[in-house]
């Protein structure tokens, strides 16, 4: 049986995640799926009550912090066109997106999310593509929202579909 302690919270089935300060007692190897669950749990517990907390994921699993690079070049982390991003709200308040935009619309195609309101502990998806031919296409993806510490969430874009 495994358990971990997070503050005064006890979870009988989660694994350790050293980044968030959880401790496993079983000595068994870490399970990546449980690590992401532990990280999500830590983020949710750390969010102030009633406030939104944005998280951006590539393909539903890869965490993209603001300032990250989405590389559409062969072998890059965004190589499979189009890519799907998931906007997660880890907070207890509604996450209100005021803008989802790409500054270089001639080289990148953005499919807008179906809604601009992400309910607490929910998510929405949108897609981004680099369909152009040419060398060294660059741009930025910007998400504007009501997250108190990440109101402008920027992802740098790099493409080369020649």
Secondary structure, 3 states (H helix, E strand, C coil): CCCEEECCEEECCCCCCHHHCCCCCCCCCCCHHHHHHHHHHHHHHHCCCCCCCEEEEECCCEECCCCCEEECCCCCCCCCCCEEEEEEECCCCCEEEEEEEECCCCCCEEECCCCCEECCCCEEEEEEECCCCCCCEEEEEEEEECCCCCCEEEEEEEECCC
